[in-house]
Amino acid sequence: MLIVSVCFFTSAHGADDYLYRWGIVGGYGTSHPGWGDTEERVKTIDIAFRYEIASKAATGHSWYRNRHSVDIEFPVHFVRTPEHSYMTGVNFLSRWTFRMGGLLMPYLLLGGGALYSNADIPDMSSKINGSYQAGIGFQFNAQKRQYTLDVRYHHISNGGLKKPNMPLNSSKILLGVMFD
């Protein structure tokens, strides 16, 4: 996905064809024992710094008219349960924002990245893990700011590189603000 995103944004388009924004998102996440192979309840408070590279040109017609962007996020997940620790890394997310109206626009996002963890979570045997996520959200436009609300599925595991490899399958709710 990273290769596709880099190719998309380094094609023949000029720098004036894109919007560049930065922002911050934060919220809450919890894993769900019994969801896939997840066995442990892990609760987090999340904060991420986001850099967005968005195409100015929208594609499609009518209600499904959309704009593609790549978000680079640097998250910090403060683990509150089972113990106080943290996880941090980098994510590359593709986002499709549907331009149904001027103020409130829904979007889909999909991506993943690498994650370092110092958390002592049972059966999570590696400090370096991979993560992927998918979600839906809404963007509210207000002058030079955009406010976002995301609901995400978030998966963390070491990809079978070390045993045991119990994943964390979580849901997250995140609020954000983006600046032009």
C-alpha positions in Angstrom: 0.0 0.0 0.0 2.9 2.4 0.8 4.3 1.8 -2.7 0.9 2.5 -4.3 0.5 5.7 -2.2 4.0 7.0 -3.1 3.4 6.3 -6.8 0.1 8.1 -6.7 1.5 11.2 -5.1 4.8 11.3 -7.1 3.1 10.9 -10.5 3.1 13.7 -13.1 1.0 16.0 -10.9 2.6 19.2 -9.7 2.9 20.2 -6.1 -0.1 22.6 -6.6 -2.4 19.7 -7.2 -2.3 18.7 -3.5 -3.4 20.0 -0.1 -1.0 19.6 2.8 -2.4 19.7 6.4 -1.3 18.7 9.8 -3.4 17.9 12.9 -3.9 16.0 16.0 -6.3 13.2 16.9 -7.1 11.6 20.3 -9.5 9.3 21.9 -10.0 5.9 23.6 -9.5 2.3 22.6 -10.2 -1.1 24.0 -9.4 -4.7 22.9 -12.2 -7.2 22.9 -11.4 -10.7 24.3 -13.0 -13.4 22.1 -12.7 -11.1 19.0 -10.5 -13.3 16.8 -7.7 -14.7 19.0 -7.6 -11.8 21.4 -7.5 -13.0 25.0 -6.5 -9.9 27.0 -8.5 -6.8 27.8 -6.2 -3.8 27.0 -7.5 -0.2 27.4 -5.7 2.7 25.9 -5.8 6.5 25.7 -4.7 7.4 22.2 -3.1 10.5 20.7 -1.6 10.8 17.2 0.0 13.6 15.2 -1.2 13.5 11.6 0.2 14.8 8.4 -2.2 14.7 5.4 -1.4 14.8 1.7 -4.7 15.2 -0.2 -5.5 15.4 -3.9 -7.3 18.7 -4.7 -9.1 17.0 -7.6 -12.2 14.9 -6.7 -13.1 11.8 -8.7 -16.4 10.2 -9.4 -19.8 11.8 -10.0 -22.9 12.6 -8.0 -23.1 11.3 -4.4 -19.9 9.2 -4.6 -17.7 12.1 -5.7 -14.6 11.6 -3.5 -11.0 12.8 -2.8 -8.1 10.5 -2.0 -5.5 11.4 0.7 -2.7 9.7 2.4 -2.4 10.3 6.2 0.9 9.7 8.0 0.2 9.3 11.7 2.6 9.1 14.6 0.5 7.5 17.4 1.1 7.1 21.1 -1.2 4.6 22.9 -1.0 5.1 26.6 -2.0 1.7 28.1 -4.2 2.1 31.1 -5.1 -1.6 31.7 -3.5 -4.1 32.4 -0.6 -1.9 33.5 0.6 1.6 32.8 2.9 1.6 29.7 2.9 2.8 26.1 3.0 1.8 22.5 4.2 4.1 19.7 4.9 3.9 16.0 4.0 5.2 12.5 0.9 4.5 10.3 0.3 5.1 6.7 -3.4 5.4 6.0 -5.3 5.9 2.7 -8.5 8.0 3.1 -11.4 8.5 0.7 -13.5 11.5 1.6 -16.9 11.6 0.0 -18.0 15.1 -1.0 -21.7 14.8 -0.4 -22.1 18.3 1.0 -20.0 21.2 2.0 -19.9 21.0 5.7 -20.2 17.4 6.7 -18.4 14.7 4.7 -18.1 11.0 5.4 -14.9 9.1 4.8 -13.3 5.6 4.8 -9.8 4.8 5.8 -7.5 1.8 5.6 -3.8 1.3 6.4 -1.2 0.1 8.8 2.3 0.5 10.1 4.9 -0.5 12.7 4.4 -0.3 16.4 6.9 -0.5 19.3 5.5 -1.6 22.7 7.0 -1.6 26.2 3.7 -3.0 27.6 3.9 -6.3 29.5 0.8 -7.9 27.9 0.5 -11.7 28.4 1.3 -13.7 25.2 2.4 -10.6 23.3 5.9 -11.7 22.9 7.5 -9.0 20.7 8.4 -5.4 21.4 8.2 -4.6 17.6 4.8 -5.4 16.1 2.8 -4.6 13.0 -0.6 -3.0 13.0 -3.4 -2.5 10.5 -6.6 -0.6 10.8 -9.8 0.2 9.0 -12.4 2.8 9.8 -15.2 5.2 9.0 -15.6 8.8 10.0 -17.0 12.2 9.4 -15.2 15.4 8.6 -16.8 18.8 9.5 -15.4 21.8 7.7 -15.1 25.1 9.4 -13.0 27.9 7.8 -9.3 27.0 8.1 -9.9 23.9 10.2 -11.5 20.5 9.7 -12.8 18.5 12.7 -12.9 14.7 12.4 -14.6 11.8 14.2 -13.3 8.3 13.5 -14.4 4.8 14.5 -11.7 2.3 13.8 -10.9 -1.4 14.0 -7.3 -1.8 15.1 -5.2 -5.0 15.0 -1.8 -5.5 16.5 0.4 -8.6 16.3 4.0 -9.6 15.5 3.0 -11.4 12.3 4.1 -14.8 13.5 7.8 -13.7 13.8 7.9 -14.9 17.5 5.9 -17.3 19.6 3.4 -16.9 21.2 1.7 -14.4 18.9 -1.6 -13.4 20.5 -3.1 -10.4 18.7 -4.9 -7.4 20.1 -8.1 -6.7 18.1 -9.4 -3.3 19.3 -12.0 -0.7 18.5 -11.1 3.0 18.8 -13.0 6.2 18.9 -11.0 9.3 17.9 -11.7 13.0 17.6 -9.4 15.2 15.6 -8.6 18.7 14.3 -6.7 19.4 11.1 -5.2 22.8 10.2 -4.6 24.2 6.7 
